[in-house]
Amino acid sequence: MNLLLDTHILIWALNEDPRLPEKAKELIMDPDNAIYYSSVSIWEISIKHTNHPENVEFTGKELSQFCQEAGFLPVEMRDKHVFALETIEREEDAPPHRDPFDRMLIAQAKAENMSFITHDSLLPFYDEKCIILV
């Protein structure tokens, strides 16, 4: 299975953070799964590091290097990902969610036929089969 990791799952996996759910560990460690990270996550961390370096201690470039060292595969932003963004559906009565990075990551997973691994409880309200809540 091809797995695209949400930014927080990616960071937790790289840091061996105890917050990484067991289900996510199992999926990431399964040798039958290919693990991907997105240029969207690199962009997100670059912005957060620039705005709040005291909270995000590493740069986007460093995150990219860590991902490559871990053997994770990159997914670069492409037009078809932007077009998939326009097809994402969300339940009408869902709580508000305005994170553009999450929306782009879901769109990438959808466009590339990947499973998107997240711990964000607001994301399953997107009615998309690619989302796996861990």
Chimera marker file (.cmm) of the C-alpha trace (Angstrom):
<marker_set name="trace">
<marker id="1" x="0.000" y="0.000" z="0.000" r="1" g="1" b="0" radius="0.5"/>
<marker id="2" x="1.206" y="3.533" z="-0.741" r="1" g="1" b="0" radius="0.5"/>
<marker id="3" x="0.930" y="5.719" z="2.355" r="1" g="1" b="0" radius="0.5"/>
<marker id="4" x="1.140" y="9.500" z="2.423" r="1" g="1" b="0" radius="0.5"/>
<marker id="5" x="1.835" y="10.745" z="5.949" r="1" g="1" b="0" radius="0.5"/>
<marker id="6" x="0.176" y="13.820" z="7.402" r="1" g="1" b="0" radius="0.5"/>
<marker id="7" x="2.767" y="16.324" z="8.601" r="1" g="1" b="0" radius="0.5"/>
<marker id="8" x="2.360" y="15.559" z="12.305" r="1" g="1" b="0" radius="0.5"/>
<marker id="9" x="2.505" y="11.784" z="11.690" r="1" g="1" b="0" radius="0.5"/>
<marker id="10" x="5.639" y="12.317" z="9.614" r="1" g="1" b="0" radius="0.5"/>
<marker id="11" x="7.351" y="14.293" z="12.376" r="1" g="1" b="0" radius="0.5"/>
<marker id="12" x="6.281" y="11.864" z="15.093" r="1" g="1" b="0" radius="0.5"/>
<marker id="13" x="7.581" y="8.925" z="13.057" r="1" g="1" b="0" radius="0.5"/>
<marker id="14" x="10.933" y="10.578" z="12.377" r="1" g="1" b="0" radius="0.5"/>
<marker id="15" x="11.351" y="11.591" z="16.033" r="1" g="1" b="0" radius="0.5"/>
<marker id="16" x="10.069" y="8.265" z="17.402" r="1" g="1" b="0" radius="0.5"/>
<marker id="17" x="7.632" y="10.407" z="19.372" r="1" g="1" b="0" radius="0.5"/>
<marker id="18" x="5.455" y="8.503" z="21.878" r="1" g="1" b="0" radius="0.5"/>
<marker id="19" x="2.392" y="10.312" z="20.472" r="1" g="1" b="0" radius="0.5"/>
<marker id="20" x="2.697" y="8.261" z="17.262" r="1" g="1" b="0" radius="0.5"/>
<marker id="21" x="-0.272" y="5.867" z="17.434" r="1" g="1" b="0" radius="0.5"/>
<marker id="22" x="0.492" y="2.155" z="17.388" r="1" g="1" b="0" radius="0.5"/>
<marker id="23" x="-1.608" y="1.673" z="14.254" r="1" g="1" b="0" radius="0.5"/>
<marker id="24" x="0.524" y="4.284" z="12.451" r="1" g="1" b="0" radius="0.5"/>
<marker id="25" x="3.729" y="2.530" z="13.585" r="1" g="1" b="0" radius="0.5"/>
<marker id="26" x="2.451" y="-0.770" z="12.256" r="1" g="1" b="0" radius="0.5"/>
<marker id="27" x="1.543" y="0.744" z="8.890" r="1" g="1" b="0" radius="0.5"/>
<marker id="28" x="4.875" y="2.565" z="8.581" r="1" g="1" b="0" radius="0.5"/>
<marker id="29" x="6.931" y="-0.465" z="9.616" r="1" g="1" b="0" radius="0.5"/>
<marker id="30" x="5.090" y="-2.880" z="7.312" r="1" g="1" b="0" radius="0.5"/>
<marker id="31" x="7.606" y="-3.756" z="4.565" r="1" g="1" b="0" radius="0.5"/>
<marker id="32" x="4.751" y="-4.100" z="2.070" r="1" g="1" b="0" radius="0.5"/>
<marker id="33" x="3.931" y="-0.386" z="2.421" r="1" g="1" b="0" radius="0.5"/>
<marker id="34" x="5.733" y="2.441" z="0.614" r="1" g="1" b="0" radius="0.5"/>
<marker id="35" x="5.968" y="5.572" z="2.786" r="1" g="1" b="0" radius="0.5"/>
<marker id="36" x="5.647" y="8.994" z="1.161" r="1" g="1" b="0" radius="0.5"/>
<marker id="37" x="6.051" y="12.556" z="2.366" r="1" g="1" b="0" radius="0.5"/>
<marker id="38" x="4.778" y="15.589" z="0.523" r="1" g="1" b="0" radius="0.5"/>
<marker id="39" x="6.390" y="18.821" z="-0.571" r="1" g="1" b="0" radius="0.5"/>
<marker id="40" x="3.256" y="20.330" z="1.030" r="1" g="1" b="0" radius="0.5"/>
<marker id="41" x="4.532" y="19.167" z="4.446" r="1" g="1" b="0" radius="0.5"/>
<marker id="42" x="7.932" y="20.686" z="3.707" r="1" g="1" b="0" radius="0.5"/>
<marker id="43" x="6.223" y="23.957" z="2.754" r="1" g="1" b="0" radius="0.5"/>
<marker id="44" x="4.075" y="23.862" z="5.923" r="1" g="1" b="0" radius="0.5"/>
<marker id="45" x="7.084" y="23.328" z="8.195" r="1" g="1" b="0" radius="0.5"/>
<marker id="46" x="9.076" y="26.028" z="6.398" r="1" g="1" b="0" radius="0.5"/>
<marker id="47" x="6.312" y="28.542" z="7.089" r="1" g="1" b="0" radius="0.5"/>
<marker id="48" x="5.856" y="27.448" z="10.705" r="1" g="1" b="0" radius="0.5"/>
<marker id="49" x="9.604" y="27.494" z="11.363" r="1" g="1" b="0" radius="0.5"/>
<marker id="50" x="9.945" y="30.965" z="9.831" r="1" g="1" b="0" radius="0.5"/>
<marker id="51" x="7.037" y="32.328" z="11.876" r="1" g="1" b="0" radius="0.5"/>
<marker id="52" x="7.747" y="30.486" z="15.145" r="1" g="1" b="0" radius="0.5"/>
<marker id="53" x="11.253" y="28.998" z="15.280" r="1" g="1" b="0" radius="0.5"/>
<marker id="54" x="10.867" y="28.563" z="19.028" r="1" g="1" b="0" radius="0.5"/>
<marker id="55" x="8.033" y="26.058" z="18.387" r="1" g="1" b="0" radius="0.5"/>
<marker id="56" x="9.310" y="24.401" z="15.211" r="1" g="1" b="0" radius="0.5"/>
<marker id="57" x="13.020" y="23.876" z="15.696" r="1" g="1" b="0" radius="0.5"/>
<marker id="58" x="13.881" y="22.473" z="12.255" r="1" g="1" b="0" radius="0.5"/>
<marker id="59" x="13.538" y="23.934" z="8.796" r="1" g="1" b="0" radius="0.5"/>
<marker id="60" x="11.680" y="22.536" z="5.838" r="1" g="1" b="0" radius="0.5"/>
<marker id="61" x="15.003" y="21.665" z="4.254" r="1" g="1" b="0" radius="0.5"/>
<marker id="62" x="16.022" y="19.716" z="7.345" r="1" g="1" b="0" radius="0.5"/>
<marker id="63" x="12.684" y="17.889" z="7.380" r="1" g="1" b="0" radius="0.5"/>
<marker id="64" x="13.203" y="16.920" z="3.754" r="1" g="1" b="0" radius="0.5"/>
<marker id="65" x="16.678" y="15.603" z="4.567" r="1" g="1" b="0" radius="0.5"/>
<marker id="66" x="15.335" y="13.591" z="7.529" r="1" g="1" b="0" radius="0.5"/>
<marker id="67" x="12.654" y="12.053" z="5.293" r="1" g="1" b="0" radius="0.5"/>
<marker id="68" x="15.191" y="11.089" z="2.647" r="1" g="1" b="0" radius="0.5"/>
<marker id="69" x="17.496" y="9.574" z="5.265" r="1" g="1" b="0" radius="0.5"/>
<marker id="70" x="14.567" y="7.517" z="6.590" r="1" g="1" b="0" radius="0.5"/>
<marker id="71" x="13.933" y="6.183" z="3.084" r="1" g="1" b="0" radius="0.5"/>
<marker id="72" x="10.606" y="7.960" z="2.648" r="1" g="1" b="0" radius="0.5"/>
<marker id="73" x="9.649" y="8.827" z="-0.923" r="1" g="1" b="0" radius="0.5"/>
<marker id="74" x="8.742" y="12.360" z="-2.055" r="1" g="1" b="0" radius="0.5"/>
<marker id="75" x="5.474" y="13.474" z="-3.627" r="1" g="1" b="0" radius="0.5"/>
<marker id="76" x="5.905" y="16.789" z="-5.412" r="1" g="1" b="0" radius="0.5"/>
<marker id="77" x="3.017" y="19.210" z="-5.959" r="1" g="1" b="0" radius="0.5"/>
<marker id="78" x="1.454" y="18.815" z="-9.399" r="1" g="1" b="0" radius="0.5"/>
<marker id="79" x="-1.462" y="20.351" z="-11.265" r="1" g="1" b="0" radius="0.5"/>
<marker id="80" x="-3.528" y="17.190" z="-10.911" r="1" g="1" b="0" radius="0.5"/>
<marker id="81" x="-3.302" y="17.561" z="-7.128" r="1" g="1" b="0" radius="0.5"/>
<marker id="82" x="-4.734" y="21.065" z="-7.328" r="1" g="1" b="0" radius="0.5"/>
<marker id="83" x="-7.520" y="19.806" z="-9.593" r="1" g="1" b="0" radius="0.5"/>
<marker id="84" x="-8.289" y="16.998" z="-7.089" r="1" g="1" b="0" radius="0.5"/>
<marker id="85" x="-8.653" y="19.666" z="-4.417" r="1" g="1" b="0" radius="0.5"/>
<marker id="86" x="-11.785" y="20.830" z="-6.220" r="1" g="1" b="0" radius="0.5"/>
<marker id="87" x="-13.329" y="17.347" z="-5.881" r="1" g="1" b="0" radius="0.5"/>
<marker id="88" x="-12.862" y="16.877" z="-2.136" r="1" g="1" b="0" radius="0.5"/>
<marker id="89" x="-16.165" y="16.528" z="-0.348" r="1" g="1" b="0" radius="0.5"/>
<marker id="90" x="-16.936" y="17.369" z="3.259" r="1" g="1" b="0" radius="0.5"/>
<marker id="91" x="-19.998" y="16.515" z="5.286" r="1" g="1" b="0" radius="0.5"/>
<marker id="92" x="-22.369" y="19.497" z="5.530" r="1" g="1" b="0" radius="0.5"/>
<marker id="93" x="-22.709" y="19.319" z="9.305" r="1" g="1" b="0" radius="0.5"/>
<marker id="94" x="-18.974" y="18.821" z="9.898" r="1" g="1" b="0" radius="0.5"/>
<marker id="95" x="-17.136" y="21.040" z="12.375" r="1" g="1" b="0" radius="0.5"/>
<marker id="96" x="-15.115" y="23.833" z="10.742" r="1" g="1" b="0" radius="0.5"/>
<marker id="97" x="-11.734" y="22.943" z="9.291" r="1" g="1" b="0" radius="0.5"/>
<marker id="98" x="-9.724" y="25.584" z="7.472" r="1" g="1" b="0" radius="0.5"/>
<marker id="99" x="-6.234" y="24.102" z="7.215" r="1" g="1" b="0" radius="0.5"/>
<marker id="100" x="-5.187" y="24.439" z="3.550" r="1" g="1" b="0" radius="0.5"/>
<marker id="101" x="-2.205" y="22.123" z="4.053" r="1" g="1" b="0" radius="0.5"/>
<marker id="102" x="-4.459" y="19.266" z="5.162" r="1" g="1" b="0" radius="0.5"/>
<marker id="103" x="-6.741" y="19.822" z="2.205" r="1" g="1" b="0" radius="0.5"/>
<marker id="104" x="-3.812" y="19.703" z="-0.228" r="1" g="1" b="0" radius="0.5"/>
<marker id="105" x="-2.421" y="16.536" z="1.378" r="1" g="1" b="0" radius="0.5"/>
<marker id="106" x="-5.820" y="14.856" z="1.058" r="1" g="1" b="0" radius="0.5"/>
<marker id="107" x="-6.012" y="15.979" z="-2.572" r="1" g="1" b="0" radius="0.5"/>
<marker id="108" x="-2.564" y="14.555" z="-3.276" r="1" g="1" b="0" radius="0.5"/>
<marker id="109" x="-3.445" y="11.225" z="-1.692" r="1" g="1" b="0" radius="0.5"/>
<marker id="110" x="-6.689" y="11.101" z="-3.630" r="1" g="1" b="0" radius="0.5"/>
<marker id="111" x="-5.059" y="11.991" z="-6.961" r="1" g="1" b="0" radius="0.5"/>
<marker id="112" x="-2.220" y="9.503" z="-6.484" r="1" g="1" b="0" radius="0.5"/>
<marker id="113" x="-4.450" y="6.681" z="-5.187" r="1" g="1" b="0" radius="0.5"/>
<marker id="114" x="-2.650" y="6.656" z="-1.841" r="1" g="1" b="0" radius="0.5"/>
<marker id="115" x="-3.893" y="6.227" z="1.700" r="1" g="1" b="0" radius="0.5"/>
<marker id="116" x="-3.506" y="9.358" z="3.820" r="1" g="1" b="0" radius="0.5"/>
<marker id="117" x="-2.459" y="8.599" z="7.401" r="1" g="1" b="0" radius="0.5"/>
<marker id="118" x="-3.543" y="11.188" z="9.974" r="1" g="1" b="0" radius="0.5"/>
<marker id="119" x="-4.352" y="11.590" z="13.646" r="1" g="1" b="0" radius="0.5"/>
<marker id="120" x="-6.431" y="14.738" z="13.065" r="1" g="1" b="0" radius="0.5"/>
<marker id="121" x="-9.980" y="13.945" z="14.181" r="1" g="1" b="0" radius="0.5"/>
<marker id="122" x="-11.430" y="16.624" z="11.872" r="1" g="1" b="0" radius="0.5"/>
<marker id="123" x="-10.175" y="14.999" z="8.681" r="1" g="1" b="0" radius="0.5"/>
<marker id="124" x="-12.538" y="12.014" z="8.511" r="1" g="1" b="0" radius="0.5"/>
<marker id="125" x="-15.323" y="14.572" z="8.045" r="1" g="1" b="0" radius="0.5"/>
<marker id="126" x="-13.931" y="14.868" z="4.534" r="1" g="1" b="0" radius="0.5"/>
<marker id="127" x="-15.888" y="12.138" z="2.846" r="1" g="1" b="0" radius="0.5"/>
<marker id="128" x="-12.823" y="10.660" z="1.151" r="1" g="1" b="0" radius="0.5"/>
<marker id="129" x="-11.940" y="6.965" z="1.164" r="1" g="1" b="0" radius="0.5"/>
<marker id="130" x="-8.208" y="7.694" z="1.133" r="1" g="1" b="0" radius="0.5"/>
<marker id="131" x="-8.197" y="8.996" z="4.735" r="1" g="1" b="0" radius="0.5"/>
<marker id="132" x="-7.097" y="6.591" z="7.455" r="1" g="1" b="0" radius="0.5"/>
<marker id="133" x="-7.489" y="7.941" z="10.977" r="1" g="1" b="0" radius="0.5"/>
<marker id="134" x="-4.966" y="6.412" z="13.397" r="1" g="1" b="0" radius="0.5"/>
<link id1="1" id2="2" r="1" g="1" b="0" radius="0.2"/>
<link id1="2" id2="3" r="1" g="1" b="0" radius="0.2"/>
<link id1="3" id2="4" r="1" g="1" b="0" radius="0.2"/>
<link id1="4" id2="5" r="1" g="1" b="0" radius="0.2"/>
<link id1="5" id2="6" r="1" g="1" b="0" radius="0.2"/>
<link id1="6" id2="7" r="1" g="1" b="0" radius="0.2"/>
<link id1="7" id2="8" r="1" g="1" b="0" radius="0.2"/>
<link id1="8" id2="9" r="1" g="1" b="0" radius="0.2"/>
<link id1="9" id2="10" r="1" g="1" b="0" radius="0.2"/>
<link id1="10" id2="11" r="1" g="1" b="0" radius="0.2"/>
<link id1="11" id2="12" r="1" g="1" b="0" radius="0.2"/>
<link id1="12" id2="13" r="1" g="1" b="0" radius="0.2"/>
<link id1="13" id2="14" r="1" g="1" b="0" radius="0.2"/>
<link id1="14" id2="15" r="1" g="1" b="0" radius="0.2"/>
<link id1="15" id2="16" r="1" g="1" b="0" radius="0.2"/>
<link id1="16" id2="17" r="1" g="1" b="0" radius="0.2"/>
<link id1="17" id2="18" r="1" g="1" b="0" radius="0.2"/>
<link id1="18" id2="19" r="1" g="1" b="0" radius="0.2"/>
<link id1="19" id2="20" r="1" g="1" b="0" radius="0.2"/>
<link id1="20" id2="21" r="1" g="1" b="0" radius="0.2"/>
<link id1="21" id2="22" r="1" g="1" b="0" radius="0.2"/>
<link id1="22" id2="23" r="1" g="1" b="0" radius="0.2"/>
<link id1="23" id2="24" r="1" g="1" b="0" radius="0.2"/>
<link id1="24" id2="25" r="1" g="1" b="0" radius="0.2"/>
<link id1="25" id2="26" r="1" g="1" b="0" radius="0.2"/>
<link id1="26" id2="27" r="1" g="1" b="0" radius="0.2"/>
<link id1="27" id2="28" r="1" g="1" b="0" radius="0.2"/>
<link id1="28" id2="29" r="1" g="1" b="0" radius="0.2"/>
<link id1="29" id2="30" r="1" g="1" b="0" radius="0.2"/>
<link id1="30" id2="31" r="1" g="1" b="0" radius="0.2"/>
<link id1="31" id2="32" r="1" g="1" b="0" radius="0.2"/>
<link id1="32" id2="33" r="1" g="1" b="0" radius="0.2"/>
<link id1="33" id2="34" r="1" g="1" b="0" radius="0.2"/>
<link id1="34" id2="35" r="1" g="1" b="0" radius="0.2"/>
<link id1="35" id2="36" r="1" g="1" b="0" radius="0.2"/>
<link id1="36" id2="37" r="1" g="1" b="0" radius="0.2"/>
<link id1="37" id2="38" r="1" g="1" b="0" radius="0.2"/>
<link id1="38" id2="39" r="1" g="1" b="0" radius="0.2"/>
<link id1="39" id2="40" r="1" g="1" b="0" radius="0.2"/>
<link id1="40" id2="41" r="1" g="1" b="0" radius="0.2"/>
<link id1="41" id2="42" r="1" g="1" b="0" radius="0.2"/>
<link id1="42" id2="43" r="1" g="1" b="0" radius="0.2"/>
<link id1="43" id2="44" r="1" g="1" b="0" radius="0.2"/>
<link id1="44" id2="45" r="1" g="1" b="0" radius="0.2"/>
<link id1="45" id2="46" r="1" g="1" b="0" radius="0.2"/>
<link id1="46" id2="47" r="1" g="1" b="0" radius="0.2"/>
<link id1="47" id2="48" r="1" g="1" b="0" radius="0.2"/>
<link id1="48" id2="49" r="1" g="1" b="0" radius="0.2"/>
<link id1="49" id2="50" r="1" g="1" b="0" radius="0.2"/>
<link id1="50" id2="51" r="1" g="1" b="0" radius="0.2"/>
<link id1="51" id2="52" r="1" g="1" b="0" radius="0.2"/>
<link id1="52" id2="53" r="1" g="1" b="0" radius="0.2"/>
<link id1="53" id2="54" r="1" g="1" b="0" radius="0.2"/>
<link id1="54" id2="55" r="1" g="1" b="0" radius="0.2"/>
<link id1="55" id2="56" r="1" g="1" b="0" radius="0.2"/>
<link id1="56" id2="57" r="1" g="1" b="0" radius="0.2"/>
<link id1="57" id2="58" r="1" g="1" b="0" radius="0.2"/>
<link id1="58" id2="59" r="1" g="1" b="0" radius="0.2"/>
<link id1="59" id2="60" r="1" g="1" b="0" radius="0.2"/>
<link id1="60" id2="61" r="1" g="1" b="0" radius="0.2"/>
<link id1="61" id2="62" r="1" g="1" b="0" radius="0.2"/>
<link id1="62" id2="63" r="1" g="1" b="0" radius="0.2"/>
<link id1="63" id2="64" r="1" g="1" b="0" radius="0.2"/>
<link id1="64" id2="65" r="1" g="1" b="0" radius="0.2"/>
<link id1="65" id2="66" r="1" g="1" b="0" radius="0.2"/>
<link id1="66" id2="67" r="1" g="1" b="0" radius="0.2"/>
<link id1="67" id2="68" r="1" g="1" b="0" radius="0.2"/>
<link id1="68" id2="69" r="1" g="1" b="0" radius="0.2"/>
<link id1="69" id2="70" r="1" g="1" b="0" radius="0.2"/>
<link id1="70" id2="71" r="1" g="1" b="0" radius="0.2"/>
<link id1="71" id2="72" r="1" g="1" b="0" radius="0.2"/>
<link id1="72" id2="73" r="1" g="1" b="0" radius="0.2"/>
<link id1="73" id2="74" r="1" g="1" b="0" radius="0.2"/>
<link id1="74" id2="75" r="1" g="1" b="0" radius="0.2"/>
<link id1="75" id2="76" r="1" g="1" b="0" radius="0.2"/>
<link id1="76" id2="77" r="1" g="1" b="0" radius="0.2"/>
<link id1="77" id2="78" r="1" g="1" b="0" radius="0.2"/>
<link id1="78" id2="79" r="1" g="1" b="0" radius="0.2"/>
<link id1="79" id2="80" r="1" g="1" b="0" radius="0.2"/>
<link id1="80" id2="81" r="1" g="1" b="0" radius="0.2"/>
<link id1="81" id2="82" r="1" g="1" b="0" radius="0.2"/>
<link id1="82" id2="83" r="1" g="1" b="0" radius="0.2"/>
<link id1="83" id2="84" r="1" g="1" b="0" radius="0.2"/>
<link id1="84" id2="85" r="1" g="1" b="0" radius="0.2"/>
<link id1="85" id2="86" r="1" g="1" b="0" radius="0.2"/>
<link id1="86" id2="87" r="1" g="1" b="0" radius="0.2"/>
<link id1="87" id2="88" r="1" g="1" b="0" radius="0.2"/>
<link id1="88" id2="89" r="1" g="1" b="0" radius="0.2"/>
<link id1="89" id2="90" r="1" g="1" b="0" radius="0.2"/>
<link id1="90" id2="91" r="1" g="1" b="0" radius="0.2"/>
<link id1="91" id2="92" r="1" g="1" b="0" radius="0.2"/>
<link id1="92" id2="93" r="1" g="1" b="0" radius="0.2"/>
<link id1="93" id2="94" r="1" g="1" b="0" radius="0.2"/>
<link id1="94" id2="95" r="1" g="1" b="0" radius="0.2"/>
<link id1="95" id2="96" r="1" g="1" b="0" radius="0.2"/>
<link id1="96" id2="97" r="1" g="1" b="0" radius="0.2"/>
<link id1="97" id2="98" r="1" g="1" b="0" radius="0.2"/>
<link id1="98" id2="99" r="1" g="1" b="0" radius="0.2"/>
<link id1="99" id2="100" r="1" g="1" b="0" radius="0.2"/>
<link id1="100" id2="101" r="1" g="1" b="0" radius="0.2"/>
<link id1="101" id2="102" r="1" g="1" b="0" radius="0.2"/>
<link id1="102" id2="103" r="1" g="1" b="0" radius="0.2"/>
<link id1="103" id2="104" r="1" g="1" b="0" radius="0.2"/>
<link id1="104" id2="105" r="1" g="1" b="0" radius="0.2"/>
<link id1="105" id2="106" r="1" g="1" b="0" radius="0.2"/>
<link id1="106" id2="107" r="1" g="1" b="0" radius="0.2"/>
<link id1="107" id2="108" r="1" g="1" b="0" radius="0.2"/>
<link id1="108" id2="109" r="1" g="1" b="0" radius="0.2"/>
<link id1="109" id2="110" r="1" g="1" b="0" radius="0.2"/>
<link id1="110" id2="111" r="1" g="1" b="0" radius="0.2"/>
<link id1="111" id2="112" r="1" g="1" b="0" radius="0.2"/>
<link id1="112" id2="113" r="1" g="1" b="0" radius="0.2"/>
<link id1="113" id2="114" r="1" g="1" b="0" radius="0.2"/>
<link id1="114" id2="115" r="1" g="1" b="0" radius="0.2"/>
<link id1="115" id2="116" r="1" g="1" b="0" radius="0.2"/>
<link id1="116" id2="117" r="1" g="1" b="0" radius="0.2"/>
<link id1="117" id2="118" r="1" g="1" b="0" radius="0.2"/>
<link id1="118" id2="119" r="1" g="1" b="0" radius="0.2"/>
<link id1="119" id2="120" r="1" g="1" b="0" radius="0.2"/>
<link id1="120" id2="121" r="1" g="1" b="0" radius="0.2"/>
<link id1="121" id2="122" r="1" g="1" b="0" radius="0.2"/>
<link id1="122" id2="123" r="1" g="1" b="0" radius="0.2"/>
<link id1="123" id2="124" r="1" g="1" b="0" radius="0.2"/>
<link id1="124" id2="125" r="1" g="1" b="0" radius="0.2"/>
<link id1="125" id2="126" r="1" g="1" b="0" radius="0.2"/>
<link id1="126" id2="127" r="1" g="1" b="0" radius="0.2"/>
<link id1="127" id2="128" r="1" g="1" b="0" radius="0.2"/>
<link id1="128" id2="129" r="1" g="1" b="0" radius="0.2"/>
<link id1="129" id2="130" r="1" g="1" b="0" radius="0.2"/>
<link id1="130" id2="131" r="1" g="1" b="0" radius="0.2"/>
<link id1="131" id2="132" r="1" g="1" b="0" radius="0.2"/>
<link id1="132" id2="133" r="1" g="1" b="0" radius="0.2"/>
<link id1="133" id2="134" r="1" g="1" b="0" radius="0.2"/>
</marker_set>
